[in-house]
Amino acid sequence: MAHRAQSSRGKRRTSSRRPSRARRAGGPLGYVVGLLALVGASVGGAERVAAQAPHDGERFRNLEGPGERGGLGVVLPFFARKIATSFAPREGAPRVPFDRTAMQHNPSVTWIGHSTMLVRMDGVTFLTDPMFSERASPVSFAGPHRLVPPGVPLEALPPVDFATLSHDHYDHSDLASIRALAKRGVRFIVPLGLADVVREAGGEAIELDWWDHVTIRRVRVHCVPVQHFSGRSLTGRNQRLWAGWVVEGPARRFFHAGDTGYFKGFSEIGARLGPIDLAAMPIGAYEPQAMMRYVHMGPEEALQAALDVRAHRVVAMHWGTFDLTDEAPTEPPVRFRADAARLGLDEDRAWVLNVGETRAF
């Protein structure tokens, strides 16, 4: 398989393999450690700048300003609630048996859960943010656990040409999942700085800056700006880039927004790379808004972002798989459907898939 990356600044880096490490902890404290790694750093804000993938030599920044910040009056009650409810069962997204025949259709998308999509289009098969583990955490048996199993088990996946990672948070860059795919020879396409996580799992990666692209067989994979942050611990914030991905083929264009707040940059993505045939947009993990609004979208913002990127269809993701924030895990699709109806987007244009469901686009 041939790979070619293009960059105006030559920042692409290709990783090699090295051994991985494991860490363990447990109990409610371990749950909160895992949750802190996922959402705790969102309390701060990025500085306002006007550049592509701005970097001060140590840390990346977003293109837009910090927006609202959550003070201790928001943060401490939030984590107190998560400790109190960490063992309480909550309902997840509905799941259906996967259909091997449907998964062979090209083009098609299968929702495996959270931000993980299996996509077939223009002769390639790829995964987005592959996450198959039981927990989204830096520790092995504590932290947010899955509310619903993966829609397609790892062992049932078809051959995969490549996988994209949007950023380094544990619910999007999972070492065990990366390790399993790397053993199958899957190459990863990642934002700047994230190749070390892939290396830790024994894999190889191509790193791209915002607006760079790499050609894989018949498709071109574009790294595009989104509004988020990075960090796999309470230190090392924003030392790796975060991104969305537009996969452009001769017949289809697919956009995976990764994890993001709403920002004006969606319109630029649409202007440069639209129209988009199908946009996968995150619709969950938005409460409390004072803490989350800058780095996560609600369903209404996700639909607006899909319109901004000039998407013909939008599929909801990042809901009902992990209980990360205050809203009920099954609330986001209800709001998504209601706002889609308000915008005149029928069920053929605004999709809410079951975990494991495949749909052609």
C-alpha positions in Angstrom: 0.0 0.0 0.0 1.4 3.4 -1.0 1.2 6.4 1.3 2.1 10.0 0.4 1.8 12.9 2.8 1.9 16.6 1.7 2.5 19.5 4.0 3.4 23.1 3.5 5.7 23.0 6.6 7.0 19.4 6.3 5.7 18.5 9.8 4.7 14.9 8.9 6.5 12.3 11.0 6.3 8.5 10.6 6.7 6.4 13.8 8.4 3.1 14.5 7.5 0.4 17.1 8.4 0.2 20.7 7.0 -1.7 23.8 3.9 -0.6 25.6 3.4 0.0 29.4 0.4 -0.8 31.6 -0.9 0.9 34.7 -3.5 -0.2 37.2 -5.7 1.3 39.9 -9.3 0.8 41.2 -12.3 2.0 43.1 -14.1 5.3 42.9 -10.8 7.2 43.0 -9.7 5.3 39.9 -13.0 6.2 38.2 -12.4 9.8 38.9 -8.7 9.6 37.8 -10.0 8.2 34.5 -12.7 10.9 34.2 -10.2 13.7 35.0 -8.0 12.5 32.2 -11.0 12.7 29.8 -12.8 15.9 30.8 -11.1 17.6 33.8 -8.6 19.6 31.7 -11.5 21.3 29.9 -11.8 23.7 32.8 -9.1 25.9 31.3 -9.3 27.7 27.9 -7.1 28.1 25.0 -5.8 31.5 24.0 -7.2 33.4 21.0 -4.9 33.2 18.0 -5.3 33.4 14.2 -3.1 30.7 12.7 -3.3 27.1 11.5 -2.4 24.6 14.3 -0.8 27.4 16.3 2.0 26.3 18.6 4.1 28.2 21.0 7.0 25.7 21.0 5.4 23.6 23.8 1.6 23.6 23.4 -0.9 23.8 20.6 -3.8 26.2 20.7 -7.3 26.5 19.2 -8.1 29.0 16.5 -10.8 30.7 18.5 -10.9 32.0 22.1 -11.5 30.2 25.3 -15.2 30.9 25.7 -16.7 30.0 29.1 -14.6 28.5 31.8 -15.9 26.3 34.6 -14.7 27.4 38.0 -14.4 25.3 41.1 -18.1 26.0 41.8 -18.8 24.0 38.7 -16.0 21.5 38.7 -16.2 20.2 42.2 -19.9 19.5 42.3 -19.5 17.8 38.9 -16.9 15.3 40.1 -18.8 14.8 43.4 -21.8 13.7 41.3 -19.7 11.4 39.2 -18.2 9.7 42.3 -21.7 9.3 43.8 -23.1 7.7 40.5 -20.0 5.9 39.3 -21.5 2.5 40.1 -25.2 3.3 39.3 -26.4 1.6 36.1 -27.5 3.9 33.3 -29.1 3.1 30.0 -26.9 3.1 26.9 -27.6 3.3 23.2 -29.6 0.5 21.6 -27.6 -2.2 20.0 -28.5 -4.6 17.1 -26.6 -7.6 15.7 -24.1 -6.5 13.0 -24.8 -7.6 9.5 -21.7 -8.9 7.6 -23.4 -8.6 4.3 -24.4 -5.0 4.9 -20.9 -4.2 6.0 -19.6 -5.3 2.6 -21.6 -2.6 0.8 -19.5 0.2 -0.6 -20.2 3.0 0.4 -21.4 2.3 3.9 -20.9 3.3 7.5 -21.3 1.0 10.6 -21.5 2.6 14.1 -19.4 0.5 16.5 -20.0 2.8 19.4 -18.9 6.2 20.7 -16.8 7.8 17.9 -15.8 4.5 16.3 -17.1 4.1 12.8 -16.3 1.5 10.2 -16.4 3.1 6.8 -16.2 1.6 3.3 -16.0 4.0 0.4 -14.2 4.3 -3.0 -12.4 1.0 -2.6 -11.0 1.5 1.0 -12.1 0.4 4.4 -11.1 2.4 7.5 -11.9 3.0 11.1 -12.3 6.2 13.0 -11.1 6.6 16.7 -11.1 2.8 17.2 -12.3 2.1 20.8 -13.1 -1.5 21.7 -12.1 -1.6 25.4 -14.4 -2.0 28.4 -13.2 1.3 30.0 -12.0 4.7 28.7 -9.3 5.3 31.2 -5.5 5.4 31.8 -6.0 2.5 34.2 -7.0 -1.0 33.4 -10.0 -1.7 35.7 -11.3 1.7 36.7 -12.8 4.7 35.0 -15.8 5.2 32.8 -17.0 1.8 31.5 -19.0 0.9 28.4 -22.7 1.0 28.7 -23.1 -1.1 25.5 -20.6 -3.6 23.9 -18.9 -2.7 20.6 -21.3 -3.1 17.7 -18.7 -5.2 15.9 -16.1 -7.1 17.9 -12.5 -6.7 16.9 -12.3 -10.2 15.7 -15.2 -9.8 13.4 -13.8 -6.7 11.6 -13.1 -7.0 7.8 -9.6 -6.1 6.6 -8.9 -2.4 7.4 -6.7 -0.2 5.2 -6.1 2.5 7.8 -7.5 4.1 11.0 -7.7 7.8 12.0 -7.3 9.1 15.5 -8.7 12.5 16.3 -6.8 13.3 19.6 -5.1 11.6 22.5 -8.0 11.3 25.1 -8.5 7.7 26.3 -12.0 7.4 24.8 -10.6 8.2 21.3 -7.0 6.8 21.4 -7.2 3.4 23.2 -4.0 1.5 23.6 -5.5 -2.0 23.6 -7.5 -1.3 20.4 -4.5 0.3 18.7 -2.3 -2.6 19.7 -4.8 -5.2 18.3 -5.1 -3.3 15.0 -1.4 -2.8 14.7 -0.8 -6.5 14.9 -3.0 -6.8 11.8 -0.8 -4.3 10.0 -3.2 -1.3 10.2 -1.5 2.0 9.6 -2.7 5.0 11.7 -3.2 8.6 10.5 -2.9 11.0 13.4 -2.5 14.7 14.3 1.0 16.1 15.1 2.5 14.5 18.3 0.2 11.5 18.5 2.5 9.0 16.9 4.1 8.3 20.3 0.8 6.9 21.6 0.6 4.6 18.5 4.2 3.6 19.1 3.5 2.7 22.7 0.9 0.3 21.4 3.4 -1.2 18.9 2.0 0.5 15.8 3.1 2.9 13.1 1.6 6.3 12.3 1.7 9.1 9.8 1.4 12.5 11.6 -0.3 15.5 9.8 -0.8 19.1 10.6 -4.1 20.9 10.0 -4.8 21.2 6.2 -2.1 18.5 5.4 -3.3 15.4 3.6 -2.0 11.9 2.8 -3.1 9.8 -0.2 -3.9 6.1 0.4 -4.9 4.1 -2.6 -7.8 6.0 -4.2 -8.6 8.4 -1.3 -7.0 11.5 0.1 -7.2 11.9 3.9 -7.3 15.6 5.0 -6.4 16.7 8.5 -8.7 19.6 9.4 -9.0 22.0 12.4 -11.5 21.4 15.2 -11.9 23.0 18.7 -10.8 20.8 21.5 -7.7 20.1 23.7 -5.4 17.2 24.4 -3.6 15.5 27.3 -3.6 11.9 28.7 -2.8 13.0 32.3 -3.2 16.1 34.5 0.1 17.3 33.1 1.2 17.6 29.5 -1.9 19.5 28.4 -2.1 20.4 24.6 1.3 19.0 23.7 -0.4 16.9 20.9 -2.6 18.3 18.2 -6.4 17.5 17.9 -8.1 17.3 14.5 -11.0 16.1 12.4 -10.7 14.2 9.1 -12.2 14.5 5.6 -11.7 11.4 3.5 -12.1 12.4 -0.1 -12.5 9.8 -2.8 -13.5 9.9 -6.5 -17.2 9.3 -5.6 -17.7 10.2 -1.9 -16.5 12.5 0.8 -16.8 11.6 4.5 -16.1 13.9 7.4 -15.4 12.7 11.0 -15.4 15.6 13.4 -13.6 13.7 16.2 -14.3 15.5 19.5 -15.0 19.3 19.2 -16.9 22.3 20.4 -18.7 24.5 17.8 -16.6 27.1 16.1 -16.6 29.1 12.9 -13.9 26.9 11.3 -16.6 24.4 10.2 -17.6 26.9 7.5 -14.0 26.9 6.2 -13.9 23.1 6.1 -17.1 23.3 4.0 -15.6 25.9 1.7 -12.4 24.1 1.1 -13.5 20.4 1.1 -17.3 20.4 0.7 -19.8 19.3 -0.2 -19.6 16.3 2.2 -21.7 13.2 1.5 -21.8 12.1 5.1 -20.6 13.9 8.3 -20.2 12.1 11.6 -20.8 14.6 14.3 -20.5 14.2 18.1 -23.8 15.1 19.9 -23.1 14.1 23.5 -21.1 15.0 26.7 -22.3 18.6 26.9 -23.5 19.1 30.5 -22.6 21.1 32.6 -22.4 23.6 29.8 -20.2 26.0 31.8 -17.6 23.3 31.8 -18.2 21.6 28.5 -19.5 24.1 25.9 -16.1 25.1 24.6 -14.9 21.5 23.9 -18.1 19.5 23.2 -21.2 20.2 21.1 -24.8 19.7 21.9 -27.1 18.1 19.3 -28.3 21.5 18.0 -24.7 22.7 17.5 -23.7 19.4 15.8 -26.5 19.9 13.3 -25.4 23.4 12.6 -21.8 22.3 12.2 -23.0 19.7 9.6 -24.7 22.4 7.6 -21.6 24.5 7.9 -19.4 21.8 6.3 -22.0 21.5 3.5 -23.0 17.9 4.5 -25.8 16.2 2.6 -26.3 13.8 5.5 -25.2 13.7 9.1 -24.9 10.7 11.4 -24.8 11.2 15.2 -22.0 9.7 17.3 -20.3 10.3 20.7 -23.4 9.4 22.8 -24.8 6.4 24.7 -21.5 4.5 24.9 -19.7 6.0 27.9 -21.3 8.0 30.8 -18.9 10.9 30.8 -21.0 13.9 31.8 -24.3 15.0 33.5 -26.9 14.6 30.8 -28.6 11.2 30.5 -26.7 9.1 27.9 -29.9 8.6 25.9 -30.9 12.3 25.9 -28.7 13.5 23.0 -30.5 11.6 20.1 -33.9 12.9 21.3 -32.7 16.5 21.0 -30.9 15.7 17.8 -34.1 14.3 16.1 -36.2 17.3 17.4 -33.8 19.9 16.1 -33.3 18.0 12.8 -37.1 18.2 12.3 -37.1 21.9 13.1 -34.4 22.4 10.4 -36.4 20.4 7.9 -33.9 17.5 7.9 -35.8 14.2 7.6 -34.6 10.8 8.7 -32.9 10.3 5.4 -30.6 13.2 6.1 -30.2 13.1 9.9 -29.2 9.6 11.1 -29.3 8.1 14.5 -27.9 4.6 14.2 -28.1 1.7 16.6 -24.8 0.4 17.8 -23.9 -2.3 15.3 -26.1 -0.9 12.5 -24.8 -0.4 9.0 -26.2 2.1 6.5 -25.3 2.9 2.9 -24.6 6.5 1.9 
